[in-house]
Amino acid sequence: MSKSLVIVESPSKSKTIEKYLGKDYKVVSSKGHIRDLATTGKYGLGVDIENGFEPNYKTIKGKGNIVKELKKDVKNSDMIYLASDPDREGEAIAWHLKEALKIKDDQYKRILFHEITKDKVIDAINHPTVIDDNLVRSQETRRILDRIIGFRLSKLLQNKIGAKSAGRVQSVALKLIVDREREIEAFVPEEYWKIIANFKDFSAELFKYKDNDLELHSEDDTKKVLDNIGEDYTIESIDKKEKSKKSKFPFITSTLQQEAYTKLGFTARRTMSVAQKLYEGIDLDEGRVGLITYMRTDSTRLSDEFTKPAFAYIAKNFGKEYLGYVKKSKKKDNVQDAHEGIRPTSVNREPLKVKKYLTDDEFKLYSLIYKRTLASLMADAKVNQTTIVLDNNDYKFKSTGNILLFDGYLKIYKDYEKSEDKILPDMNKGEVKSTKDVDVSQHFTKPPARYTEAKLIREMEELGIGRPSTYAKTMDTIKERGYVDVVDKKFKPTEIGIETTDKLQEFFSDLINVEYTKNMEDDLDEIAGGKKVWNKILDDFYKLFEPRVKNAFDKLEKKPPVETGEKCPECGSPLVIRKGRYGEFTACSNYPECKYIKKEKKEEKVIMDCPECDGKIIERKTRRGKIFYGCNNYPKCKFASWDKPLEEKCPKCGSFMVEKKDKIKCSKCEYEEEKK
């Protein structure tokens, strides 16, 4: 008797789900996408521009055996459940599986797992749907757009200035970084002074003269004030207000990445890697279970199924006075509101209860998600804020104090959001306080800060460029391309990063900008909602884009190779740095008449500490120029890997991870995750 076949993306997820479904189901993994655009046709785009932008797909290199095995499984199954991730990318994977495996319409069902728990998996099987063609077209349009822009602009930049790549979202993110750097460079600091009066139990800062705000911009201004104030300060007003401090919404993808960066020091990729594992399943005493809901979402919504037991939990463990309310977002939700916010799958799986089953990173991230979700449903914190204004010869000094009256949601979230008491002594209006202790300090205004990864993600989200699932990849790309340096955890554009931005703005300023990119994201949402035609959007874009590319190829001057200051030993011409298939090299500028190439020892590119000795893993090349990674203590240490080692640890066994073309996998165990 044949079994029903369930196809998911991730091998680790397949193990979890198979345990829930039992012997009548076979659960297998496609290991992410099995097809992508070919590199044939005009400009190698894999898209028929002249015939409605019809895409030409091919099996991804290395996925042939997977497709072969999946076809066997399909042949031996009566019903196929396509259970790739519940987002546009997952919908496209389901469609590609259906097409590549030649699955008939009456032979398949589409199911969505928003959380990997037994009840939800069985519920999804019992409530199947079909592939949403609009979501597929939206993803397909995004992929074609990215292919056209990436291939055409990358070739232009490589040919003209030696830059590595450009991209629809990547180049706009880089522009934000470059624009911020120029703001910093153009910034002119302004001098200002502070005067603070120190009393026995508190301090007060000068802020007004009579009813006017007072700013001191020089030492002379400051001395005039000091000459006009005495030792006595009369309490002019005491204002006491009780204020509420509200908890934040549950996490969405972007806010999780931001908070994990600021509170835990995780990069966006590290956050998503750990979250993926928490979603797919952890082995507990009760069996393998997903600890959080799907982690790619724009929605802050929480289901009644979660909030009802969560409110009961809060009342039981903290008291009824800690019960809050479900927050309603004013932000217009897009198509991904089918998801909830990122939350624990059960309020009863407290972080400390599951800690022994988790790696350190998993425990930290799960604790953050758990406490943020619970805090969002708890009562507001209450603060008594007191503001005292003191008068000294019409100069007004202000002191502010806070007393936490009720901790509310801070009961559980205090580790991530401090609320410190600053208590002022009891005073009465008209009372006189005296002091000779007055601090005077000179300051200068500071330029805007460079973007950290978290702040850049927040900026991109607020501007509406990119999508949550793309932020981590964008951060990685601009670093890998050498467009930015990370200085004190902040992005500083490199020379080639600035030049790349400037050249793109010279020829594509109306397309590579925040507004156009945001509008394109809106168009993709409209396609997903069935309100716009996908190839009409592509046609409108291409008619604007391609003439500008051709113009840039004609008019953008090719950057001459950089001279080294040395002379060619064979013909006396200047030596220059050229770029070849395997990187930079020094050669004669008189090529092809003179074919001299300087043999020199390349500077070692250190990747990470060697996991087997005290050496360093460096990027090396075979005699044929193929890159591999080995220890600089060779031959004493014979560590070597074709795959690029990563400093991040495997969430399952703690070994180092390695990067492959379409995935990140553990160097020792079977754990792996798709690069989306």
MOKA-V19966 format. One record per residue. RES is the residue in one small letter. PHI is phi as a letter, one per 30 degrees, with the letter a starting at -180 (999 if undefined). D_FIRST is the distance of its C-alpha to the first C-alpha in Angstrom with 1 decimal. Layout:
BEGIN
res = [RES/RES]
phi = [PHI/PHI]
d_first = [D_FIRST/D_FIRST]
END
This chain:
BEGIN
res = [m/s/k/s/l/v/i/v/e/s/p/s/k/s/k/t/i/e/k/y/l/g/k/d/y/k/v/v/s/s/k/g/h/i/r/d/l/a/t/t/g/k/y/g/l/g/v/d/i/e/n/g/f/e/p/n/y/k/t/i/k/g/k/g/n/i/v/k/e/l/k/k/d/v/k/n/s/d/m/i/y/l/a/s/d/p/d/r/e/g/e/a/i/a/w/h/l/k/e/a/l/k/i/k/d/d/q/y/k/r/i/l/f/h/e/i/t/k/d/k/v/i/d/a/i/n/h/p/t/v/i/d/d/n/l/v/r/s/q/e/t/r/r/i/l/d/r/i/i/g/f/r/l/s/k/l/l/q/n/k/i/g/a/k/s/a/g/r/v/q/s/v/a/l/k/l/i/v/d/r/e/r/e/i/e/a/f/v/p/e/e/y/w/k/i/i/a/n/f/k/d/f/s/a/e/l/f/k/y/k/d/n/d/l/e/l/h/s/e/d/d/t/k/k/v/l/d/n/i/g/e/d/y/t/i/e/s/i/d/k/k/e/k/s/k/k/s/k/f/p/f/i/t/s/t/l/q/q/e/a/y/t/k/l/g/f/t/a/r/r/t/m/s/v/a/q/k/l/y/e/g/i/d/l/d/e/g/r/v/g/l/i/t/y/m/r/t/d/s/t/r/l/s/d/e/f/t/k/p/a/f/a/y/i/a/k/n/f/g/k/e/y/l/g/y/v/k/k/s/k/k/k/d/n/v/q/d/a/h/e/g/i/r/p/t/s/v/n/r/e/p/l/k/v/k/k/y/l/t/d/d/e/f/k/l/y/s/l/i/y/k/r/t/l/a/s/l/m/a/d/a/k/v/n/q/t/t/i/v/l/d/n/n/d/y/k/f/k/s/t/g/n/i/l/l/f/d/g/y/l/k/i/y/k/d/y/e/k/s/e/d/k/i/l/p/d/m/n/k/g/e/v/k/s/t/k/d/v/d/v/s/q/h/f/t/k/p/p/a/r/y/t/e/a/k/l/i/r/e/m/e/e/l/g/i/g/r/p/s/t/y/a/k/t/m/d/t/i/k/e/r/g/y/v/d/v/v/d/k/k/f/k/p/t/e/i/g/i/e/t/t/d/k/l/q/e/f/f/s/d/l/i/n/v/e/y/t/k/n/m/e/d/d/l/d/e/i/a/g/g/k/k/v/w/n/k/i/l/d/d/f/y/k/l/f/e/p/r/v/k/n/a/f/d/k/l/e/k/k/p/p/v/e/t/g/e/k/c/p/e/c/g/s/p/l/v/i/r/k/g/r/y/g/e/f/t/a/c/s/n/y/p/e/c/k/y/i/k/k/e/k/k/e/e/k/v/i/m/d/c/p/e/c/d/g/k/i/i/e/r/k/t/r/r/g/k/i/f/y/g/c/n/n/y/p/k/c/k/f/a/s/w/d/k/p/l/e/e/k/c/p/k/c/g/s/f/m/v/e/k/k/d/k/i/k/c/s/k/c/e/y/e/e/e/k/k]
phi = [999/d/c/d/c/c/c/c/d/c/e/d/d/d/d/d/d/d/d/d/d/i/d/d/b/c/c/b/c/d/h/i/d/c/b/b/d/d/c/c/i/e/h/i/d/i/b/d/e/d/b/i/h/d/d/c/c/b/d/d/e/j/c/e/d/d/d/d/d/d/d/d/d/d/d/c/b/d/b/c/c/c/b/d/e/d/b/d/d/d/d/d/d/e/d/d/d/e/d/d/c/h/d/d/e/d/c/b/b/c/b/b/c/d/a/c/b/e/e/d/d/d/d/d/d/d/b/d/b/b/d/d/d/d/d/d/d/d/d/d/d/e/d/d/e/d/d/d/d/d/d/d/d/d/d/e/d/d/d/c/b/i/d/d/a/b/a/e/c/e/d/d/d/d/d/e/d/d/d/d/d/d/d/d/d/d/d/c/d/c/d/b/b/c/b/b/c/c/c/d/c/a/b/b/c/d/b/b/b/h/c/c/d/c/b/c/c/a/d/d/e/d/d/d/d/d/d/c/c/c/c/c/b/c/d/d/a/b/c/c/b/c/c/c/c/d/d/d/d/e/d/c/e/d/d/d/d/d/d/d/d/d/c/c/i/d/d/d/d/d/e/d/d/d/d/e/d/d/d/d/k/b/d/c/d/d/j/d/b/d/c/b/d/e/c/c/a/c/c/c/d/b/d/e/e/c/d/d/d/d/d/d/d/d/d/d/c/b/j/d/d/c/d/c/a/d/d/c/d/d/d/d/d/c/d/d/d/d/d/c/d/d/b/d/d/b/d/d/d/d/e/d/d/c/e/d/c/c/d/d/d/d/d/d/d/d/e/d/d/d/d/d/d/d/d/d/c/c/d/d/d/c/b/c/c/c/b/c/c/c/c/b/h/i/c/c/c/b/b/b/b/b/b/d/d/b/d/h/d/d/e/c/c/d/d/c/b/d/b/c/d/b/c/c/d/d/b/b/e/j/d/c/c/b/a/c/d/b/c/b/b/c/b/b/d/c/d/d/d/d/d/d/e/d/d/d/d/d/d/d/d/d/d/i/c/i/b/e/d/c/d/d/d/d/e/d/d/d/d/d/d/i/d/b/c/c/c/h/i/b/d/c/d/d/e/d/d/d/d/e/d/d/d/d/d/d/c/b/d/d/c/c/a/d/d/d/d/d/d/d/d/d/d/d/d/d/d/d/d/i/c/b/c/e/d/d/d/d/d/d/d/d/d/d/d/d/e/d/d/d/d/d/d/d/c/d/d/d/d/d/d/d/d/d/j/c/c/d/d/c/b/i/d/d/d/b/c/c/c/b/d/c/j/d/a/c/b/d/d/c/d/c/d/c/c/d/b/d/d/b/d/d/d/d/c/d/c/a/d/d/d/c/a/c/d/b/d/b/d/b/b/d/d/c/j/d/d/b/b/b/d/d/c/e/c/e/c/c/d/a/a/d/d/d/d/b/d/d/c/d/d/c/c/i/d/d/c/b/c/c/e/c/a/c/b/d/d/b/c/d/d/a/b/d/c/c]
d_first = [0.0/3.8/6.6/9.9/12.6/16.0/18.9/22.2/25.5/26.3/24.6/26.2/25.0/21.4/21.8/23.3/20.7/17.6/19.4/19.8/16.4/14.5/11.2/9.1/11.2/12.3/16.0/18.0/21.7/23.6/26.8/28.7/29.7/28.3/30.9/34.6/37.6/38.7/42.3/43.3/45.6/48.8/49.8/46.3/44.9/41.7/42.7/44.3/47.3/48.7/45.6/44.7/43.8/40.5/38.7/37.4/34.5/33.4/30.9/32.7/34.0/31.8/28.6/27.6/25.2/23.6/23.1/21.8/19.1/18.3/17.9/15.3/13.3/13.9/12.9/9.4/9.2/9.5/12.3/14.8/17.3/20.5/22.3/25.4/28.6/30.1/33.1/34.3/33.3/29.8/29.6/30.7/28.1/25.3/27.0/27.4/23.7/22.9/25.6/25.1/21.3/21.8/19.6/20.3/21.9/19.2/16.4/17.9/19.7/22.5/22.8/25.9/26.4/30.1/29.8/27.2/27.1/24.4/25.7/26.2/22.8/21.1/23.8/23.2/19.5/20.7/23.5/22.4/24.8/25.2/27.1/30.8/32.5/35.9/34.9/33.5/36.8/38.8/37.2/37.5/41.1/41.8/40.3/42.4/45.5/45.2/44.6/47.7/49.9/48.8/49.1/52.3/54.2/53.1/54.3/57.6/58.2/57.3/59.7/62.5/62.7/60.2/58.0/54.3/52.5/52.6/50.1/49.9/49.7/50.8/54.2/55.0/54.2/56.5/59.2/59.2/59.9/62.6/64.2/64.3/66.0/68.6/69.3/69.9/72.2/74.2/74.5/78.1/78.4/80.7/82.8/82.8/84.3/83.4/85.8/84.5/86.7/85.7/86.7/86.3/82.9/81.6/82.1/82.6/82.3/84.8/83.1/85.7/89.4/90.5/87.8/86.7/83.9/85.6/84.5/86.5/86.3/89.1/91.0/94.1/92.2/91.0/94.5/95.9/93.5/94.3/98.0/97.5/95.5/97.0/95.8/95.1/91.9/91.9/88.6/88.4/85.1/82.3/79.0/76.3/72.9/69.7/66.8/63.1/60.8/57.4/54.2/52.2/49.0/45.6/44.7/43.4/42.5/46.1/47.8/45.5/46.4/50.1/50.2/48.3/50.8/53.9/52.9/50.7/51.8/48.3/48.1/45.8/43.3/43.4/42.9/39.8/38.3/38.7/37.6/34.4/33.6/34.5/32.3/29.2/29.3/31.5/30.5/32.4/32.5/30.3/27.7/27.3/28.7/30.4/34.1/35.2/34.1/33.7/36.9/37.5/39.1/42.4/42.2/44.0/42.3/41.0/38.6/39.8/36.8/38.5/42.2/42.3/41.3/43.3/46.4/45.9/45.6/48.8/50.7/49.7/50.4/53.3/54.8/54.8/57.5/55.0/52.7/52.7/51.0/48.2/49.8/49.6/49.7/52.3/50.6/48.8/45.1/43.2/39.6/38.3/39.5/35.8/35.9/37.9/40.5/39.5/39.3/37.8/34.6/36.3/40.1/39.7/38.6/42.2/42.9/44.5/41.6/39.2/41.8/40.9/37.4/38.9/40.9/44.4/43.6/40.6/42.7/45.5/43.5/41.4/44.8/46.2/43.4/43.2/47.0/47.4/44.9/46.4/49.9/49.2/48.8/51.9/55.5/57.9/60.3/63.9/66.8/70.5/72.0/75.8/77.8/81.5/84.0/87.3/90.4/92.9/95.7/93.2/90.6/87.3/85.1/81.6/79.6/76.1/74.3/71.0/70.2/66.6/66.8/63.1/60.4/57.5/54.5/56.4/55.6/52.3/53.0/56.4/55.1/54.4/57.1/60.5/63.1/66.3/69.2/72.5/75.1/78.5/81.4/82.9/85.4/87.5/88.5/92.0/91.7/93.1/91.3/93.3/92.3/93.7/90.4/89.2/86.6/87.0/84.3/83.9/80.4/79.0/76.2/73.1/71.1/67.5/65.1/62.7/59.1/56.9/53.2/52.8/55.7/54.5/51.1/52.9/55.2/52.4/50.6/53.8/54.6/51.1/50.4/47.0/44.1/43.1/40.3/42.9/45.7/44.6/44.1/47.5/49.3/47.8/48.7/52.4/52.8/51.1/53.1/56.3/57.4/58.1/59.2/58.3/61.6/61.7/58.1/59.4/58.8/61.8/61.5/62.5/64.9/62.1/60.3/63.4/64.1/60.6/61.0/64.5/63.5/60.6/62.8/65.5/63.2/60.3/61.8/60.6/57.0/56.7/57.8/56.5/57.0/55.2/52.3/52.0/52.2/49.4/47.2/48.0/47.1/43.7/43.3/44.4/41.9/39.1/40.5/40.5/44.3/45.2/44.1/42.8/44.5/47.7/47.9/47.4/49.9/52.5/52.1/52.2/55.4/57.1/55.6/55.9/59.7/60.3/58.4/60.4/63.6/62.8/62.2/65.6/67.6/66.2/68.4/66.7/67.4/69.6/68.5/70.1/73.1/73.2/77.0/77.0/78.3/76.5/78.1/77.9/79.3/80.5/78.3/76.6/73.3/70.5/67.1/64.4/60.6/58.4/54.8/54.9/57.2/60.9/63.6/67.3/68.8/71.9/72.5/74.0/70.7/70.2/73.8/73.3/70.0/70.9/68.1/69.1/67.2/66.8/64.8/62.4/62.4/59.4/56.8/55.7/52.1/52.0/53.1/51.6/49.0/50.1/54.0/56.8/56.7/55.4/52.4/53.8/52.6/53.4/53.0/52.3/54.9/52.9/53.0/49.4/49.3/48.1/48.9/50.9/53.3/57.0/57.8/56.3/56.8/57.2/53.9/51.2/48.9/47.3/44.5/43.5/42.1/44.7/44.9/45.3/47.3/44.6/42.7/39.0/38.1/35.7/37.9/41.2/41.5/42.8/40.6/40.8/40.6/38.5/38.5/35.7/35.2/37.0/35.5/36.7/38.6/37.1/33.9/30.7/31.9/32.3/32.9/33.1/36.6/36.7]
END
